[in-house]
Amino acid sequence: MRERSFLALCITGSVVAGSALLGGCPATDEHAHLAPTAEGVTVLAAQTATPEDGVRIELAQTDQPLSGMSVRIPRDAFAEPRAVVITCRDAVGLPPGAEPLSPLISIDVGGGYADRLLDVTIPVGVDKSEHPLACYWDADSGLLEGIPTYEYVEGKLRIKVRHLSQSLVVLRPPPAKKGVLEVQPAFVPGRDDFPFPNYGSYVEPGGFCDGAVIAALWYHTNPELRGSYAVREHPLLFDGDEYWQNDVLGIKWVVMAGENVGETTRGKLDAASKLRHDQRTWDHFRTVLHFTRRPQIAAIYPFQNALIGHAVLVFRAVVEADGGYLVIWDPNYPGQERRIEYSVVDGFKPYVGGIDPSGTTYEFHWVSYRCTSTMLERERIAELWQRVQAGTIGKGTFPASRLLWDDPALGTTNELTLDAEMLIETSRADWFARLRAELLIDGAWQPAGLRIYDSADPAGVHPQTPPRVGEHAYVIVVTPYDSFDWTDAFRLHLRYTQD
């Protein structure tokens, strides 16, 4: 992200009869003192937002295209005073098929993410049946990014965002053409997703779906990483065997992505999506996939304002005569393609799935488009990736853990230090029963739970079960004492010989 960032908003779409295409940004008499710059940029307003009061800027009702536009920066949105400068310029250089209904609008607030939602209302001048859609537009890359509509009232489109960066708003290119809008490069579940299902962890007991889609999206759209190998080919994220429980760095990465990125935005994102409108949501996904060919995030709920929800990744839209469907990766179902069906008449059909893989299913009736750059703070996720590479991801958030083995012959307790080359040999049938785990919580080692997995019983081996005869690999998962929430994992090579 740039140090200085702008919101370049442009509402695009087909124009209602009798309306002109509003692609220019003429200076009005009222703003004559704010003359266009040499680059064709017109300054419309300049004020200061303070942490104590914020600022509300409203453009006067004149005959200019942006009459009635407003920008509200609430108090405490930024920790320091920010100069707010609103400019516009002609909407040129947009992707083919984008029809602007406004000039490009830039709102310079000095860059960065706000701690509270920034409220922008833009006059559009078309009937709501035209479905104008707000999108960020990056002039350097030419990429579009959809912004959920908060509400659309009397010809004004209102959005709430966490950052203001170069942007555009487009309406889907009319008419809707039958065909497949595919992410490029293709996103393939079983290759580009994570192998571990969305079970809870010590940090996020309810599941890490937000972090999973954020991390998968970031990885897939990072050219340097994606050009090397997919997620399931990365040695730090996937060890290539049947023990997904042992993908320690991968699991901690997606958990921390949700904790450090997703958790700070969930409430804000829900607040930014007041309007439920299935056709507008369908248009968002279809339009942004059409122009960007990048995966998009969807949040789904059993009903509007539900307290439980789920995040999935949309990587394909199939447009048919009577609607179509979104093809998704659901973190509850690794390696699978699933779909959310859409009907022109009935809207989105209920998607049946869970908020985690426990087996409890819901009908998700409400599909919400998520602004990816709000969910995905690229600088922060990049910092987390550096910790993955350093092997320190989750340090200070996940508690340290250790395995102990009680030796009945000597009456001692030994801490096991396991590595890939270490082989433990035993003839004790009660070897697992004498294995214990502890977690370092609040500076003290406390008893923890453990689960034992091997290829013969991937559902888990009971600690009272004797090891299998011969040499085998096991994964020991450490959990809190009173739950099954994943906290850490160790690989154990054990050779058991019966007496």
SULZI-V242220 format. One record per residue. SS is DSSP state (@ for helix, = for strand, . for the rest). OMEGA is omega in whole degrees, 0 to 359 (NA if undefined). D_LAST is the distance of its C-alpha to the last C-alpha in Angstrom with 1 decimal. Layout:
ss = (SS/SS)
omega = (OMEGA/OMEGA)
d_last = (D_LAST/D_LAST)
//
This chain:
ss = (././././././././=/././=/././././././././././././././././@/@/@/././././././././././=/=/=/=/=/=/=/=/=/./././=/=/=/=/=/./././././././././././=/=/=/=/././././././././=/=/=/=/=/=/=/=/././././././././././=/./././=/=/=/=/=/././././=/=/=/=/=/=/=/=/=/=/=/././././@/@/@/././=/=/=/=/=/././././././=/=/=/=/./././=/=/=/././=/=/=/=/=/=/=/=/./././././././././././././././=/=/=/=/././././././././././././././././././=/./././././././@/@/@/@/@/@/@/@/@/@/@/@/@/./@/@/@/@/././././@/@/@/././././././././././@/@/@/./@/@/@/@/@/@/@/@/@/@/@/@/@/@/@/./././@/@/@/@/@/@/././././././@/@/@/@/@/@/@/@/@/@/@/@/@/@/@/./././=/=/=/=/=/=/./././././././=/=/=/=/=/=/=/=/=/=/=/=/././=/=/=/=/=/=/=/=/./././././././=/=/=/=/=/=/./././=/=/././=/=/=/././././././././=/=/=/./=/=/=/=/=/./@/@/@/@/././@/@/@/@/@/@/@/@/@/@/@/@/@/././././=/././=/././=/=/=/=/=/=/=/././././=/=/=/=/=/./././././././=/=/=/./././././@/@/@/=/=/=/=/=/=/=/././=/=/=/=/=/=/=/=/=/=/=/././=/=/=/=/=/././././././././=/=/=/=/=/=/=/=/=/=/././././././=/=/=/=/=/=/=/=/=/=/=/././.)
omega = (181/176/176/183/185/170/176/186/177/180/186/178/176/188/180/182/178/180/176/177/186/182/183/182/183/173/178/179/182/182/182/180/176/189/177/177/180/180/180/179/178/177/184/182/177/178/181/174/179/177/184/188/187/175/172/181/177/176/186/178/177/180/180/183/185/177/179/176/178/176/178/174/185/176/180/175/177/185/182/177/179/170/181/182/179/177/174/176/180/181/179/178/181/178/178/180/178/181/186/173/177/168/167/183/175/176/183/176/178/175/176/179/178/177/176/184/176/191/182/176/186/175/183/176/175/178/183/177/177/177/174/186/178/177/165/174/177/184/182/183/184/183/174/176/184/175/180/176/176/173/178/187/173/175/179/180/183/179/174/187/178/177/180/182/185/191/178/173/181/169/178/181/179/350/176/182/177/179/184/175/189/175/177/355/186/172/186/173/187/176/185/178/177/184/183/179/190/174/180/177/178/184/181/183/183/181/184/183/178/181/180/181/178/182/179/179/181/181/184/184/175/188/183/180/186/179/181/181/179/183/186/173/183/186/179/185/185/183/169/179/187/186/177/180/183/176/190/183/179/180/181/180/182/177/181/175/177/182/185/182/185/187/182/186/188/181/179/180/177/179/182/185/183/189/170/180/188/182/178/179/176/179/178/182/184/182/184/175/179/186/188/186/178/177/180/181/173/170/182/184/175/176/182/180/177/180/178/180/187/179/178/181/180/181/177/172/178/184/179/185/184/180/179/178/174/176/190/163/179/182/176/187/181/175/184/165/175/184/172/187/181/177/177/183/189/182/181/175/182/174/183/179/181/171/173/184/187/181/176/183/178/167/180/184/186/178/184/175/178/176/191/182/172/176/192/175/194/181/182/180/176/176/178/180/177/178/174/182/179/181/183/183/179/181/182/177/170/178/173/182/176/177/180/177/181/181/183/182/183/183/181/175/182/173/181/173/188/171/187/184/188/176/177/179/181/171/182/177/182/185/180/182/181/179/179/176/176/176/179/184/181/174/181/177/182/180/180/175/174/176/185/181/167/187/180/181/184/177/179/180/178/181/180/181/176/174/174/181/181/181/182/177/178/171/179/179/178/181/169/185/187/180/176/184/182/179/178/180/178/173/183/174/187/173/183/177/179/176/NA)
d_last = (64.2/67.5/68.8/71.7/71.1/73.4/73.4/75.4/75.8/77.6/77.9/78.1/78.8/81.6/84.7/86.5/90.0/92.6/90.2/90.3/87.3/86.7/85.4/87.7/88.0/91.8/93.0/95.1/98.1/96.0/93.6/96.3/95.5/91.9/92.9/90.6/89.1/89.6/86.4/87.7/85.7/87.5/86.6/86.9/85.8/84.5/83.4/80.8/77.9/77.0/73.8/75.9/77.9/76.6/79.3/80.7/82.8/84.9/87.0/90.5/91.7/93.6/93.9/91.2/87.9/85.9/88.2/86.3/83.1/81.3/78.4/76.9/74.6/73.5/73.4/70.2/69.4/69.6/69.3/72.5/75.9/75.9/78.9/79.0/81.0/81.5/82.9/83.3/84.1/84.8/81.8/81.7/78.9/76.7/74.5/76.4/76.8/76.8/80.1/80.8/82.5/82.8/83.0/79.9/79.4/77.9/77.0/76.2/74.4/73.1/69.7/66.3/64.7/66.4/64.7/66.7/67.9/71.0/73.4/75.6/78.1/79.8/82.9/82.3/85.4/83.9/83.1/79.5/79.2/79.2/75.7/76.2/72.8/72.2/70.2/69.7/71.0/70.1/73.1/71.2/68.4/70.4/67.5/68.1/65.9/66.6/67.4/67.0/70.3/70.6/73.8/76.8/80.1/83.7/83.1/80.8/77.2/75.2/71.8/69.6/67.6/65.7/67.2/70.4/69.9/71.9/72.0/73.6/73.8/74.1/74.5/72.7/74.9/76.9/76.6/72.9/72.1/69.5/66.6/63.3/63.1/60.0/58.5/58.9/56.5/54.7/52.0/49.2/46.4/43.1/44.4/46.6/44.9/41.7/38.5/37.5/39.2/41.4/39.0/39.9/38.9/39.1/42.7/43.9/42.1/44.5/43.6/44.8/47.0/49.9/48.0/46.4/49.8/51.3/48.7/48.7/52.5/52.8/50.4/52.1/55.6/54.8/56.2/54.2/50.8/51.6/52.9/49.6/47.0/46.4/44.1/41.1/41.6/41.7/38.7/39.1/39.5/37.0/33.9/34.1/30.8/30.0/29.3/32.7/31.3/30.7/34.4/34.9/38.3/39.6/38.9/40.3/43.3/44.3/43.8/46.0/48.5/49.0/49.0/51.4/53.5/53.2/53.1/56.3/58.2/57.0/59.6/62.3/61.5/61.7/65.0/66.2/65.8/68.1/69.5/67.6/69.2/67.1/69.6/69.9/66.1/65.9/68.7/66.9/63.8/65.8/68.3/65.8/63.6/66.8/67.9/64.7/62.0/59.5/56.9/58.1/56.4/57.0/56.3/56.0/56.5/56.6/60.2/62.5/61.8/58.4/56.0/53.1/53.2/51.3/51.9/51.7/52.9/55.7/55.9/58.2/61.2/62.4/66.0/67.4/70.8/69.9/67.4/64.1/60.6/58.6/55.4/52.8/49.4/47.8/45.0/43.3/42.9/41.7/42.8/45.4/49.1/50.8/54.4/57.0/59.9/63.5/66.7/70.2/71.2/68.2/66.6/62.9/60.9/58.0/54.8/51.8/48.7/46.9/47.2/43.4/40.8/39.8/41.5/44.7/47.6/51.3/54.5/55.7/59.5/60.7/60.1/61.2/61.9/60.5/62.2/59.6/61.0/60.9/57.3/56.5/57.8/57.3/57.5/54.9/52.4/53.0/52.1/48.8/48.1/48.6/45.9/43.5/44.2/43.8/40.5/42.1/42.8/42.3/42.1/43.9/43.7/39.9/38.3/35.9/32.2/29.0/25.3/23.6/20.0/19.7/17.4/16.7/15.9/19.3/21.1/22.4/23.0/22.9/25.0/23.4/25.9/25.0/26.7/26.7/25.1/22.4/18.7/16.0/12.5/9.7/6.1/8.0/9.0/12.3/13.2/16.3/17.3/17.7/19.9/23.6/26.8/30.3/33.8/36.6/39.5/42.8/41.5/38.5/34.8/34.2/31.2/30.7/28.9/26.4/25.6/22.8/23.7/22.2/23.9/22.1/23.5/26.5/27.6/24.9/21.3/21.1/19.4/17.5/15.9/12.4/12.8/13.1/10.8/12.5/15.2/17.6/20.6/21.2/24.4/24.6/28.0/29.5/32.0/34.3/32.8/35.0/35.2/33.5/36.0/34.5/34.8/32.6/29.6/26.9/25.0/21.3/19.3/15.5/12.8/9.5/6.4/3.8/0.0)
//
